[in-house]
Amino acid sequence: MRHEESNDRTLALQALKKKRDAFESAMRLIEEADSDVVSVLRSAWLSSQGDSGAMPTATPSNGSAEANVSVLTLLEAVRQAVERSPSEMTVRTIFDDLAERGYESRAKKPKASIAFYLRKMVDDGKLRVVRLGSGSRNPSVYGKV
C-alpha cells in the first residue's frame, strides 16, 4: 500500500512539473511576443519623430508627481522595480511598487506573472532565493545577487 501511495505521489509530481513546464514555455512565448511588439512600436515611433528620439509617455494613474513614466511591458516594469527595490523583495513588494508608480498590467493574474518573471531572473542568475515560501502568507523572498 505504501508503494502505491509513493507511485501516486510521483505521478502527481510529474504531472505538475509538466504543467509548470508548459506554463513557463507559454510565458516565454508571451514575453518574446511582447518584446517584439514593443520593438516594432518603438521603431515606428522613432521613425515618425525623426531625430528627437522621444518615447511616448504616460502619466501615472495615481496622479503623483512622477509623471512621464515610459510605456513599459510587464517584464521591463518588473526589472525596473527589482532595481529600485532594497536588497530583498517579494512578489507583493514588486506588485505594490508597480501599483504605486501607476503601472497597470493587462495580465489576468499580474502577481502570477510577476512571480514567473522573478523565478526567471533567479534561473538567469540575476536574483537569488533568500527564503522559499508558499502562498501569500509565507511568500518567497528574493534577493539581489
KEDO-982996 format. One line per field, with one value per atom (N, C-alpha, C): x, y, z; chain. Coordinates in steps of 0.001 Angstrom, whole numbers, plus 500000, padded with zeros to 6 digits. Each point is the difference from the previous one (the first is absolute). Layout:
REM residues N
east: X / ...
north: Y / ...
up: Z / ...
vomar: A / ...
***
This chain:
REM residues 145
east: 500818 / 499182 / 500876 / 501047 / 500895 / 500672 / 500303 / 500622 / 499035 / 498716 / 498998 / 499873 / 500018 / 499933 / 501208 / 501155 / 501218 / 499914 / 499483 / 499833 / 499002 / 498903 / 498992 / 500605 / 500786 / 500646 / 500987 / 500749 / 500971 / 499290 / 498911 / 499237 / 499405 / 499482 / 499423 / 501079 / 501165 / 501103 / 500451 / 500080 / 500380 / 498975 / 498716 / 498948 / 500106 / 500263 / 500157 / 501204 / 501088 / 501198 / 499732 / 499246 / 499661 / 499147 / 499035 / 499148 / 500816 / 500919 / 500841 / 500872 / 500588 / 500844 / 499198 / 498769 / 499150 / 499656 / 499700 / 499694 / 501201 / 501180 / 501205 / 500328 / 499762 / 500228 / 499052 / 498743 / 499019 / 500369 / 500469 / 500399 / 501209 / 500930 / 501147 / 499545 / 499036 / 499478 / 499318 / 499251 / 499327 / 501035 / 501026 / 501067 / 500682 / 500288 / 500647 / 499092 / 498724 / 499046 / 499863 / 499970 / 499907 / 501201 / 501183 / 501219 / 499989 / 499510 / 499926 / 499066 / 498851 / 499027 / 500591 / 500652 / 500610 / 501075 / 500801 / 501040 / 499391 / 498943 / 499340 / 499406 / 499335 / 499403 / 501068 / 501100 / 501082 / 500565 / 500245 / 500544 / 499053 / 498705 / 499016 / 499952 / 500045 / 499960 / 501246 / 501166 / 501239 / 500067 / 499539 / 500043 / 499016 / 498896 / 499037 / 500454 / 500960 / 500458 / 501286 / 500540 / 501244 / 501143 / 500748 / 501180 / 499717 / 498763 / 499750 / 500217 / 499651 / 500220 / 499137 / 499038 / 499157 / 499017 / 499848 / 499055 / 498680 / 498881 / 498718 / 499999 / 499322 / 499959 / 498569 / 499833 / 498676 / 500098 / 498962 / 499968 / 499470 / 500637 / 499507 / 498546 / 499232 / 498583 / 499758 / 501014 / 499800 / 500234 / 500329 / 500165 / 501215 / 500975 / 501183 / 500854 / 500975 / 500900 / 500940 / 500044 / 500891 / 499351 / 499695 / 499403 / 501071 / 499574 / 500897 / 500714 / 499285 / 500545 / 499902 / 501074 / 499988 / 499018 / 499433 / 499100 / 500844 / 499671 / 500819 / 499200 / 500694 / 499409 / 500080 / 499259 / 500040 / 501411 / 500659 / 501362 / 500938 / 499942 / 500844 / 499666 / 498709 / 499572 / 500503 / 499941 / 500491 / 501507 / 500728 / 501452 / 500346 / 499279 / 500263 / 499620 / 498900 / 499587 / 501029 / 500584 / 501044 / 501214 / 500365 / 501140 / 499753 / 498751 / 499666 / 499855 / 499757 / 499717 / 501227 / 499739 / 501128 / 500578 / 500878 / 500703 / 499079 / 498860 / 499070 / 498616 / 499287 / 498674 / 499134 / 498687 / 499034 / 499153 / 499173 / 499086 / 499131 / 499537 / 499118 / 500703 / 501257 / 500697 / 500211 / 500278 / 500147 / 498651 / 498945 / 498646 / 499621 / 500251 / 499676 / 500807 / 501285 / 500843 / 499435 / 499602 / 499455 / 498688 / 499152 / 498719 / 500229 / 500954 / 500326 / 500467 / 500678 / 500521 / 499003 / 498806 / 498952 / 500017 / 500799 / 500042 / 498741 / 499314 / 498793 / 500246 / 500047 / 500238 / 498697 / 500100 / 498827 / 499898 / 500955 / 500000 / 498793 / 499416 / 498863 / 500422 / 501202 / 500544 / 501392 / 500083 / 501311 / 500975 / 499520 / 500919 / 500637 / 499232 / 500556 / 501048 / 499745 / 500970 / 501265 / 499840 / 501159 / 500804 / 499312 / 500687 / 500773 / 499405 / 500677 / 501281 / 499911 / 501167 / 501083 / 499604 / 500994 / 500706 / 499232 / 500624 / 500932 / 499589 / 500845 / 501303 / 499910 / 501203 / 500902 / 499397 / 500798 / 500705 / 499257 / 500587 / 501132 / 499856 / 501013 / 501168 / 499926 / 501078 / 499981 / 498886 / 499900 / 499450 / 499311 / 499477 / 500313 / 499850 / 500152 / 498791 / 499703 / 498909 / 500582 / 499538 / 500454 / 499252 / 498680 / 499171 / 498882 / 499892 / 498947 / 498724 / 498956 / 498721 / 498925 / 498771 / 498857 / 498779 / 499370 / 498790 / 500272 / 498919 / 500129 / 500344 / 499724 / 500303 / 501461 / 500638 / 501407 / 500690 / 500150 / 500513 / 501488 / 500396 / 501430 / 500635 / 501212 / 500755 / 501173 / 500143 / 501062 / 501008 / 501254 / 501052 / 500831 / 500612 / 500886 / 501288 / 500557 / 501240 / 501181
north: 498820 / 501180 / 501263 / 499987 / 501152 / 500233 / 498924 / 500106 / 500677 / 499678 / 500603 / 501500 / 500396 / 501421 / 500739 / 499384 / 500605 / 500184 / 498980 / 500091 / 501091 / 500090 / 501034 / 501389 / 500176 / 501296 / 500325 / 498996 / 500207 / 500404 / 499322 / 500326 / 501400 / 500343 / 501331 / 501070 / 499748 / 500949 / 500160 / 498909 / 500067 / 500791 / 499789 / 500741 / 501491 / 500342 / 501411 / 500618 / 499260 / 500508 / 500244 / 499093 / 500179 / 501247 / 500206 / 501189 / 501264 / 499965 / 501163 / 500294 / 498958 / 500185 / 500593 / 499508 / 500525 / 501468 / 500325 / 501381 / 500899 / 499564 / 500798 / 500173 / 498965 / 500097 / 501024 / 499963 / 500966 / 501419 / 500156 / 501325 / 500516 / 499114 / 500416 / 500494 / 499280 / 500418 / 501363 / 500191 / 501289 / 501101 / 499707 / 500986 / 500377 / 499010 / 500270 / 500834 / 499625 / 500753 / 501425 / 500144 / 501309 / 500856 / 499416 / 500727 / 500388 / 499092 / 500296 / 501169 / 500002 / 501079 / 501327 / 499997 / 501233 / 500493 / 499090 / 500402 / 500645 / 499390 / 500550 / 501372 / 500109 / 501283 / 501076 / 499640 / 500968 / 500439 / 499027 / 500343 / 500919 / 499674 / 500830 / 501396 / 500068 / 501304 / 500816 / 499367 / 500717 / 500487 / 499178 / 500425 / 501139 / 500038 / 501089 / 501289 / 499916 / 501176 / 500600 / 499386 / 500503 / 499815 / 501042 / 499910 / 500248 / 500327 / 500355 / 498824 / 498793 / 498812 / 499930 / 500881 / 499988 / 498841 / 499328 / 498890 / 500507 / 499376 / 500409 / 499744 / 500851 / 499859 / 499977 / 499544 / 499941 / 500555 / 500666 / 500498 / 498891 / 499757 / 498962 / 500252 / 498929 / 500123 / 500585 / 499961 / 500529 / 501506 / 500640 / 501437 / 500504 / 499149 / 500406 / 500951 / 500572 / 500934 / 499298 / 498668 / 499253 / 499772 / 501068 / 499899 / 499561 / 499758 / 499628 / 498677 / 499007 / 498659 / 499343 / 499419 / 499374 / 498848 / 499782 / 498873 / 498734 / 499080 / 498814 / 498718 / 498930 / 498682 / 499588 / 498988 / 499526 / 499539 / 499310 / 499537 / 501178 / 501028 / 501172 / 500680 / 500085 / 500635 / 499214 / 498660 / 499167 / 500186 / 500011 / 500192 / 501333 / 501055 / 501303 / 500017 / 499338 / 499938 / 499246 / 498945 / 499244 / 500901 / 500785 / 500913 / 501031 / 500472 / 501011 / 499401 / 498706 / 499348 / 499933 / 499898 / 499766 / 498617 / 499543 / 498749 / 498782 / 500020 / 498866 / 500464 / 499106 / 500343 / 498762 / 500222 / 498927 / 500403 / 499085 / 500318 / 501187 / 499991 / 501073 / 501361 / 500050 / 501295 / 500534 / 499107 / 500424 / 500478 / 499239 / 500369 / 501370 / 500204 / 501281 / 501141 / 499750 / 501016 / 500410 / 499024 / 500297 / 500777 / 499584 / 500691 / 501437 / 500177 / 501323 / 500935 / 499454 / 500805 / 500111 / 499452 / 500152 / 498992 / 498950 / 498993 / 499146 / 499879 / 499185 / 498837 / 498808 / 498810 / 499531 / 499480 / 499413 / 498504 / 499467 / 498564 / 499668 / 498829 / 499576 / 499785 / 499460 / 499753 / 500608 / 501312 / 500660 / 499462 / 499596 / 499480 / 498692 / 499173 / 498753 / 500306 / 501016 / 500394 / 500556 / 500802 / 500539 / 498859 / 499032 / 498843 / 499247 / 499847 / 499320 / 500744 / 501320 / 500778 / 499979 / 500017 / 499922 / 498642 / 498917 / 498672 / 499937 / 500634 / 500039 / 500738 / 501080 / 500754 / 499180 / 499149 / 499083 / 499004 / 499427 / 499031 / 500624 / 501290 / 500697 / 500494 / 499797 / 500414 / 501475 / 500689 / 501426 / 500242 / 499000 / 500039 / 498672 / 499965 / 498746 / 499841 / 498761 / 499731 / 500044 / 500958 / 500128 / 498992 / 499941 / 499043 / 499539 / 498690 / 499439 / 499928 / 500578 / 500017 / 499325 / 500154 / 499466 / 500833 / 500566 / 500779 / 501415 / 500723 / 501410 / 500203 / 499007 / 500144 / 499722 / 499215 / 499669 / 500077 / 501233 / 500136 / 499726 / 499645 / 499868 / 501381 / 500031 / 501256 / 499883 / 501021 / 500038 / 501063 / 499763 / 500959 / 500282 / 501159 / 500357 / 499203 / 499689 / 499232 / 500918
up: 500000 / 500000 / 500000 / 500765 / 500065 / 498644 / 499302 / 498688 / 499016 / 500076 / 499116 / 500266 / 501278 / 500348 / 499452 / 500098 / 499488 / 498486 / 499298 / 498549 / 499632 / 500767 / 499744 / 500172 / 501038 / 500230 / 498893 / 499578 / 498929 / 498714 / 499672 / 498801 / 500087 / 501173 / 500193 / 499859 / 500561 / 499902 / 498548 / 499280 / 498588 / 499195 / 500297 / 499299 / 500294 / 501252 / 500367 / 499310 / 499926 / 499332 / 498518 / 499363 / 498583 / 499813 / 500899 / 499909 / 500216 / 500986 / 500253 / 498790 / 499410 / 498825 / 498836 / 499820 / 498930 / 500266 / 501259 / 500374 / 499748 / 500426 / 499812 / 498524 / 499222 / 498564 / 499382 / 500408 / 499503 / 500417 / 501228 / 500474 / 499216 / 499641 / 499193 / 498625 / 499419 / 498698 / 500104 / 501063 / 500216 / 500177 / 500771 / 500231 / 498693 / 499165 / 498719 / 499107 / 499955 / 499184 / 500523 / 501311 / 500637 / 499612 / 500072 / 499635 / 498527 / 499153 / 498572 / 499728 / 500660 / 499803 / 500458 / 501155 / 500511 / 499030 / 499464 / 499048 / 498756 / 499492 / 498810 / 500307 / 501157 / 500374 / 500195 / 500641 / 500183 / 498660 / 499112 / 498681 / 499243 / 500028 / 499308 / 500613 / 501328 / 500670 / 499660 / 500089 / 499734 / 498559 / 499064 / 498599 / 499746 / 500741 / 499815 / 500673 / 500937 / 500739 / 499446 / 498995 / 499438 / 500968 / 500275 / 500854 / 501476 / 500352 / 501406 / 500938 / 499547 / 500819 / 501239 / 500148 / 501195 / 499940 / 501112 / 500084 / 500559 / 499616 / 500568 / 501502 / 500734 / 501440 / 500492 / 501214 / 500608 / 501406 / 500438 / 501365 / 500889 / 501156 / 500903 / 500381 / 500149 / 500317 / 501379 / 500887 / 501339 / 500063 / 498862 / 499957 / 500752 / 500257 / 500755 / 499180 / 500644 / 499336 / 499038 / 500044 / 499123 / 498639 / 499306 / 498677 / 499007 / 498770 / 498915 / 500233 / 500465 / 500132 / 498632 / 499503 / 498688 / 499957 / 498834 / 499808 / 500039 / 500902 / 500227 / 499852 / 499643 / 500103 / 501467 / 500364 / 501386 / 500355 / 499094 / 500258 / 500280 / 499166 / 500221 / 501322 / 500314 / 501248 / 501210 / 499915 / 501108 / 500153 / 498903 / 500075 / 500664 / 499630 / 500601 / 501483 / 500338 / 501407 / 500827 / 499428 / 500699 / 500228 / 498996 / 500140 / 501103 / 500114 / 501016 / 501397 / 500063 / 501277 / 500889 / 501315 / 500906 / 499714 / 500832 / 499720 / 499935 / 500697 / 499977 / 499568 / 499312 / 499490 / 499893 / 499908 / 499768 / 498795 / 499541 / 498907 / 500408 / 501243 / 500480 / 500001 / 500419 / 500026 / 498578 / 499060 / 498602 / 499467 / 500281 / 499569 / 500564 / 501289 / 500640 / 499400 / 499699 / 499384 / 498641 / 499204 / 498679 / 500124 / 500935 / 500201 / 500475 / 500888 / 500528 / 498894 / 499007 / 498894 / 498856 / 500193 / 499003 / 498873 / 500127 / 498941 / 500069 / 498886 / 499943 / 499047 / 500544 / 499187 / 499379 / 498803 / 499343 / 500268 / 500740 / 500301 / 500865 / 499772 / 500817 / 501441 / 500186 / 501331 / 500073 / 500238 / 499963 / 501037 / 501173 / 501015 / 499534 / 499299 / 499459 / 498931 / 499191 / 498975 / 500639 / 501053 / 500710 / 500600 / 500612 / 500583 / 498922 / 498830 / 498892 / 499625 / 499858 / 499606 / 501083 / 501267 / 501073 / 499975 / 499783 / 499897 / 498793 / 498908 / 498802 / 500301 / 500758 / 500354 / 500923 / 500838 / 500831 / 499094 / 499049 / 499067 / 499174 / 499677 / 499206 / 500849 / 501318 / 500884 / 500376 / 499751 / 500310 / 501409 / 500539 / 501369 / 500660 / 501321 / 500738 / 500915 / 500357 / 500928 / 501404 / 500789 / 501385 / 500860 / 499787 / 500739 / 499077 / 499840 / 499167 / 500807 / 499491 / 500706 / 499186 / 500490 / 499266 / 500359 / 498994 / 500231 / 500471 / 500269 / 500370 / 501474 / 500826 / 501436 / 500320 / 499160 / 500191 / 498636 / 499463 / 498627 / 499889 / 498794 / 499722 / 500065 / 500504 / 500079 / 499052 / 499145 / 499007 / 500390 / 499669 / 500301 / 498764 / 500000 / 498885 / 500105 / 498851 / 499947 / 500208
vomar: A / A / A / A / A / A / A / A / A / A / A / A / A / A / A / A / A / A / A / A / A / A / A / A / A / A / A / A / A / A / A / A / A / A / A / A / A / A / A / A / A / A / A / A / A / A / A / A / A / A / A / A / A / A / A / A / A / A / A / A / A / A / A / A / A / A / A / A / A / A / A / A / A / A / A / A / A / A / A / A / A / A / A / A / A / A / A / A / A / A / A / A / A / A / A / A / A / A / A / A / A / A / A / A / A / A / A / A / A / A / A / A / A / A / A / A / A / A / A / A / A / A / A / A / A / A / A / A / A / A / A / A / A / A / A / A / A / A / A / A / A / A / A / A / A / A / A / A / A / A / A / A / A / A / A / A / A / A / A / A / A / A / A / A / A / A / A / A / A / A / A / A / A / A / A / A / A / A / A / A / A / A / A / A / A / A / A / A / A / A / A / A / A / A / A / A / A / A / A / A / A / A / A / A / A / A / A / A / A / A / A / A / A / A / A / A / A / A / A / A / A / A / A / A / A / A / A / A / A / A / A / A / A / A / A / A / A / A / A / A / A / A / A / A / A / A / A / A / A / A / A / A / A / A / A / A / A / A / A / A / A / A / A / A / A / A / A / A / A / A / A / A / A / A / A / A / A / A / A / A / A / A / A / A / A / A / A / A / A / A / A / A / A / A / A / A / A / A / A / A / A / A / A / A / A / A / A / A / A / A / A / A / A / A / A / A / A / A / A / A / A / A / A / A / A / A / A / A / A / A / A / A / A / A / A / A / A / A / A / A / A / A / A / A / A / A / A / A / A / A / A / A / A / A / A / A / A / A / A / A / A / A / A / A / A / A / A / A / A / A / A / A / A / A / A / A / A / A / A / A / A / A / A / A / A / A / A / A / A / A / A / A / A / A / A / A / A / A / A / A / A / A / A / A / A / A / A / A / A / A / A / A / A / A / A / A / A / A / A / A / A / A / A / A / A / A / A / A / A / A / A / A / A / A / A
***
